[in-house]
Amino acid sequence: MAITDIDAYAHLTPDDVEALGAELDAIRRDIEESRGARDAAYIRRAIALQRMLAVGGRATLMFSNRRAAWLAGTAMLSLAKIIENMELGHNVMHGQWDWMNDPEIHSSSWEWDTTCPSVQWKHSHNFVHHKYTNVVGMDDDVGYGVLRITRDQRWEWWNIGNPVYNLALATFFEWGVALHHLEVEKLRNKEKTWRQAIKDLRIIGTKVGKQAAKDYLIFPALSGRNWKTTLTADATANIVRNYWAYVVIFCGHFPDGAEKFTTAELEAEDRPRWYLRQMLGSANFRAGPLMRFMSGNLSHQIEHHLFPDLPSNRYEEIAVRMRELCDKYDLPYTTGSLGHQYLQTFRTIAKLALPNALLAATPDDAPETASELRFAIREGVHTHFGPAPDGTRRGLRTALRELKRAPLQTTS
């Protein structure tokens, strides 16, 4: 099963966890106290760039019957949609810029350029996902109701289609996000009524109607005789945005090292342990300034899950201190190239199309699922935690290294 005791899994003492929480609180205070003109200028430049790309793309697509114009217009529109969704919509609705008291850049007023209504997103994502990150049965982002991505999810015959569902979800990602608030798992388990779902669907339908009218009716109509090519450009830009958003989000949540948790872990969870769960349940990917910007700075998914309401342009700065903390407390800092993180994610999705009986390793000691018991099923691995005899801190990072060197005692 997934992690039930995060202190034991992290190989930290209660005093260590409290101290880690205090240091993370200090990082939050430092960033909050230093927010100012530089940060405000950043978000306003990002908005200006996004709007220029959107206007430029739409203007160019007025001549979309010409191949060069179609390619240039589609590229600009794709970039505009990516920036609006990732760096603007997602982050503004987290309240990252509410401190500016600008009514146009505020979480209460922003409606983003996608089919998911912002009011539903702020509940299913900002509240549910960020509060219960990777808690199986609580966080609907664990599989999005259609994918099996941990062995804690019981295998059903229809899971054999995992890779196909994955491709469909990537292609139509904005639609999957729009339907996310329906909470398919709760409907399936009869924890939510269809009456409630129909009420949610009405809100979704209103937003979908507006988006469809804008992208597939109004702007194509404005292109006159070129409406068909503008229509294909709009559809292509949406699909490009969908694939990019899907890759960024999946690489932050499902590579090896992004752990899952049980509801038992929540029973005694305080703020320091919430911090620790965010650290162990998230993954980064390496990125330069341009890729960081295009990913909404979600290349720093660890930092984002720790501080979802701090300005995204500060995550790179926070990451330096996070690496120092991980070194100090001997904790892993899960990261890798974008390609590496996605290949691990896809391997998990493809592998878990099969029942556990056909898989190697155990549900407590697999790349995509682990618990504190993983340290007790191999010979020669000590299960104690806290300071080592020489006085150095012995945490999860060291324990995982020892685990790799230990011979496997049993598999199933």
Buried (B, 14 or more C-beta within 10 A) or exposed (E): BBBBBBBBBBBBBEEBBBBBBEBBEEBBEEBEEEBEEEBBEBBBEBBEBBBEBBEBBBEBBBBBBEEEBBBBBBBBBBBBBBBBBBBBBBBBBBBBBBBBEEEEBBBEEBEBBBBBBBEBBBEBBBEBBBEBBBBBBBBBBBBBBBBBBBBBBEBEEEBEBBBEBBEBBBEBBBBBBBBBBBBBBBBEEEEBEEEEBEEBBEBBEEBBEEBEEEBBEEBBEEBEEBBEBBBBBBBBBBBBBBBBBBBBBBBBBBBBBBBBBBEEBBEEBEEBBBBBBBBBBBBBBEBEEEBBBBBBBBBBBBBBBBBBBBBBBBBBBBBEBBEEBBEBBBBBBBBBEBEBBBBBBBBBBEBBBBBBEEBEBBBBBBEBBBBBBBBEBBEEBEEEBEEBEEEEBBBBBBBBEBBEEBEEEEEE
